[in-house]
Amino acid sequence: MDTDALLQVKDLYTWFELRRWGFARVGYVRAVDGVSFELYPGETVAVVGESGSGKSTLAKTILGLYRPTRGEIYFAGKPVHQMKAAGLKEYRAKVGYVQQDPFGALPPFMNVRRILEEPLIVHGVRDRVEREQRIHRALEDVKLVPVEDYLSKFPHQLSGGQQQRLVIARAILLEPRMIVADEPVSMLDVSVRVEILELLRKIQQEYNLGIIYITHDLSTVRHFSHRILVMYGGKVVERARARDLVRNPQHPYTQALLAALSDPRAENAHTLKPVPPGEPPSLLNPPPGCRFHPRCPVRIEGLCEREAPPEVETPQGAGHKALCWLYHERGEKKEEVAM
Amino acid sequence: MNSVLKRWAEIRRYPSAIAGMMIILALVALSVYTVFAIPYRQAIQLWRGGENLWIENPRNAAPAWFNLFPGINLPTTMVIESQGSPERKAALDLDGLKEVRIELPVSFTFDGFPKEISLFLSARYQTADPYITATWITPDGREIVLADQSIKREASIRLSQDTRLERRLRGLSAEIGLFADPNRQGEPVPLKGEYRLVVDALLFAPGDDLDAKLVVYGQLHGLAGTDHRRRDLTIPLLWGAPIALAFGFLAAIGSTLSTMIIAAAGVWWGRWVDALIQRITEVNLILPVLPILIMVGTMYSRSIWVILNVVILLGIFSGGIKTYRAIFLQVKESPYIEAARAYGASSLRIIFRYMIPRVAPILVPQFVALIPSYVFLEATLAVLGLGDPILPTWGKVLDDAYTNGAIYRGYFYWVLLPSALLITTGLGFSMVGFALDRIFNPRLRGL
């Protein structure tokens, strides 16, 4: 076990049981299907994937909102997957959660002071003065100043960017060591996205936080994360340092994702981009073999649709790994045979 | 605070809401006044005390304000007594004996006859019973002897029931015969003017004394009239207000709050908890409320508090659960609930601090509109003879009116006054409730 890691996720599975008539088991939705990674203090790991890739389920499992079906989660060496109510509560104080929809994430009937008081009350901060001080500090940290102007406002009186700052303030209020940000800027105006991401980075540096940044937006990922995990059909298909992954994507899926990124050059406005056909895989009945094979432009017939690929080191090295037969010796041999 | 002010500004745009609120405020003010002016014990005593308490009231008299209508000039009750008015009493000492003469003036200026007439005498004496003669002197000088007898310490001479007197008055009972104009033929017509009742008493010791009280019962009495037991109807009409409001409010708050909490808990814990709550609700929905209440009333207790509890109990698993459940299912999926779980809020905290406050504003108009339905339920039970046997309520008055055939006998005030109060109460709450519904409901879409 890696003792330096803030968070260690080992072979995590989160499946949801599907039942008919309330008891007859029909099958499982395999939202997270064998994910492992580590997060170190001060580091940002981005989890990238399209809708239905299981990235939000991964986030919620890490937060303890879903029980993992199998696998282990260690936070600062402690097993989260075995925690009982009391331990889980303590763990939750150390993990902040920033959601996608800032307005929805704030109870509409509470004002700013009340919203920020809630976590403190839940975690037994009895002293009124101390609560007030911590609320002030958190609001100053997220640049909602002057603090007094905001304390008695209700969420609907704040702009989208201010609401998300408030959500971040709530997330850091309990002095967490890790923040899980589930698409923190995707519902915000483009003009404030960078601002919010910069704020998260500043807070990260100030408190040496580990951040799990969940997004489907590859364009911001390079600048705001150290490492990237690409998820597809509940599995991590590629992992690498941010720059390496964006420059040299190895997995065909990642390559397709990056190719689909908008390109600012004017002549490209009229060209169609090569996007893999088909739909994201069903998580209830995932395709056999590699989950990407029905859409894969370079699939190896006879191998990819039969056997699930293992995670292999790509020729790029430096921890750049992909879940693809292309980089496995068996895949290489097949290719030779095919030629 | 801000939001309350904003709501108030919105409410003010609806004249019906303002009118309704004024009705509710008036009812609340009336209740507060009643509870302080006629304390509970006193009210119960007046309501249940029997006829002796109300001896000076006529039976089944209409309210006194009937005289305000043009063309109506009916007698109200007159009580003329010697006690406290020494000028009405003259005493003459005849060695050993004492003669007392009491003159009670009756100024009669009405177009109708009184309902009844009675003379009450109270004597203080040592040995022998006093001997009295009562004489009625009409404005035109006729003298009619009403009584000529010895009396005990307390004597009630019910002139209207004296058949011998009736015969002497040419077959007219005292309250008519004594006041009728002898010169008119046919239907008797009252003779207006100054009447006098003279009581001559012979007492057998110098220390003895006698007081007389003449009660001319009017056809009209008090603010609300009287019932068949001479009780002043202002008592039950006034006390009906606090009881109705308390019953309606408690039943509404008890059933809506518990319904909402249970719906929220069912949605939050889901699975078998939710299923159980839904099944209980479905069974409860087909149970008839009124027959159950009648059963409880006949077989167990008719106390309003027992009935209130049964009403609340039956109201817990009401159709409201289904409505609230639909809303809570939406609320449960809100990201802010997820956020609360993520920072460690407990299930109970989430239910009470995050789910219920979200739905509470929707509840307010329903709650306000629900109050009168419980007020009516209480009245319904009373009319069915299952009202609280002790408390004076509007329903009780209606019940008495019904069992005494008020409508057939023309005592329509007896039915109309409590009905008007019930309808006004319902109207007030409904107008406010509907206005609140219009104000609060657009927000439902924003859930």
Interface residues (C-beta under 8 A of the other chain):
Chain A: K60 L63 G64 L65 L88 K89 R92 A93 V95 Y97 Q99 Q100 D101 G104 A105 L106 P107 P108 F109 E118 P119 V122 H123 F154 V167 R170 L174
Chain B: S3 S334 P335 Y336 E338 A339 A340 R341 A342 Y343 G344 A345 S346 R349 R353 Y354 P357 R358
